[in-house]
Amino acid sequence: MAKERFGLIGHPVRHSMSAVMHKAAFKKLKLACTYELFDVDEKSLGAFMKKSGGFRGLNVTIPHKVGVIRYLDELSKEAELIEAVNTISIDDKKVGYNTDGVGCVKALKGGGIKAAGSRMLVLGAGGAARAVAYTLALAGADVSVANRTQSKAVELSSDIKAKTGFVVKVVSLKDSDLKEALLENDVLINATSVGMHPNEGEPQSQKAS
């Protein structure tokens, strides 16, 4: 019996622990599956997705959570609302899902923090940030977003208001504005690539999505 193939696409992916975790899970559950890491840059994404029919599923990370949508046949309700994907199921169709926001809310809950009524500052405006901001707003949190390119934060805030009716504040990254926002919020969530491999010690060189 042929093994079902799964994998992660992103750029970079060398640092990811996804393969280790999934292989351990497959072994524990006695599933005949494989999991691979694929370093795919933005120029190569279309070509990779055209050849993805041999996979049963894919995880998606930076910088493809938004761009990959154009290569999918269908989106879940959550992914369609958020306009970002981190999981793809492949059968007769390629269907995109988003679990980033739900995962964030569960992680906060595990740490004793309820989203409802809490004040959350989200850094970033890319795929992960979109999912987190949308889900937190729907869960009843008072959400603010800040991004290096402020126009993207404004766009995200406008999208959330248009689709859900919830107001998300936009915070500039000026020292005085950011300091005030940090004092006003209960939780700071980094949904950017800042601090990620291979520049863990050089946050100033990283760019928010």
LUMPA-567344 format. One record per residue (C-alpha): residue in one letter; x, y, z. Coordinates in steps of 0.1 Angstrom, whole numbers, plus 2048, in hexadecimal, padded with zeros to 3 digits. Layout:
<pts>
aXYZ/...
</pts>
This chain:
<pts>
m800800800/a80E8227F5/k81583B811/e80085B811/r81587A80D/f813899822/g8298B7825/l8308DC82D/i8368F7813/g84591881C/h86592D81A/p87A92682E/v87090583E/r8918F6849/h88A90086D/s8678F186E/m8608D5887/s8418CB873/a8518AC864/v85D8A0886/m83A8A4896/h826895879/k83D877875/a83B87089A/a815873898/f81385C87A/k82984288C/k8148448AC/l7F4840898/k803825881/l7FA838862/a80C831841/c81585683A/t83386B832/y83A88F839/e8538A6827/l85E8CA829/f85E8DE808/d8708FF806/v85C9107EA/d8619357E2/e84594B7D6/k8509487B1/s84F9227B3/l82E91E7C6/g81891B7A7/a82D900798/f82E8ED7B9/m8088EE7BD/k8038E179A/k8168C27A4/s8068BE7C6/g7ED8A37BB/g8038887C9/f7FE8957ED/r7E188E805/g7E68AE817/l7FD8CC81C/n8048E5838/v80C90982D/t82292283E/i833944837/p83195381D/h81693E80B/k7F7940821/v7E695980B/g7F69537EA/v7EE92E7E9/i7C99357E8/r7C993B7C2/y7D49177BD/l7B89077D1/d7968FB7C6/e7839027E6/l786913808/s77790B82A/k760926839/e77C931850/a796933835/e77F94681E/l77795F83A/i79B964844/e7A9962820/a7C794D82B/v7CF92882C/n7E6913841/t7D98F0839/i7CF8E0818/s7BC8BF814/i7C28AF7F2/d7AA8957E4/d79589B7C5/k7988C07CE/k7B28D67DF/v7A08E57FD/g7AF8FF813/y7A9903839/n7B691A854/t7BD90E877/d7D592A882/g7BB93F894/v7AA9228A6/g7CD9168B0/c7D59388BE/v7B593A8D3/k7BB9168E0/a7DF91F8EA/l7D393E8FC/k7B992A90E/g7D3910918/g7E792D928/g7C893893B/i7BF955924/k79C958917/a79896B8F6/a7779798FF/g77B99B910/s7A199B90D/r7B59B68FB/m7CC9A78E0/l7E79B88CB/v7F09A58AC/l8109AC89A/g80F9A6875/a7F59A6859/g7FE987845/g7ED965844/a7F395B868/a7EA97E875/r7CA97E861/a7BF95D86F/v7C7967893/a7B798A891/y79797C881/t79496089A/l79B9758B8/a78298F8AD/l7679758A8/a76F9668CA/g7689878DB/a78B9968DF/d7929BB8DC/v7AC9B98BF/s7C69D18B3/v7DF9CB896/a8009DB88E/n8169D4870/r8359E2861/t8229EC841/q8059FD853/s7EF9FD833/k7ED9D7836/a7E19DA85A/v7C79F384F/e7BC9DB834/l7B99BE84C/s7A59D4865/s78D9DF849/d7899BB83D/i77F9AF860/k7679CB865/a7579C5843/k75399F848/t74B99D86D/g7419BF879/f75C9BF894/v7739DD897/v7989D5898/k7AF9F28A1/v7CE9FA88D/v7EEA048A1/s80CA14891/l82FA07899/k83BA298A5/d84CA258C7/s832A3B8D9/d814A2A8C9/l821A078CE/k82AA0E8F2/e807A1B8F9/a7F89FC8E8/l80D9E48FC/l8029F491C/e7DD9F3911/n7DD9CE906/d7DD9AE91A/v7EF998900/l80899E8E4/i8079848C7/n8249838AE/a81697788D/t833984878/s85397386D/v868987886/g87F970899/m87B952882/h89793D875/p8B1945868/n8B0968878/e8A595F89C/g8BD9798AA/e8B7994891/p8939A0895/q89B9C1886/s8A39B1865/q88199F863/k8639AE852/a8409AB85E/s82999C843/
</pts>
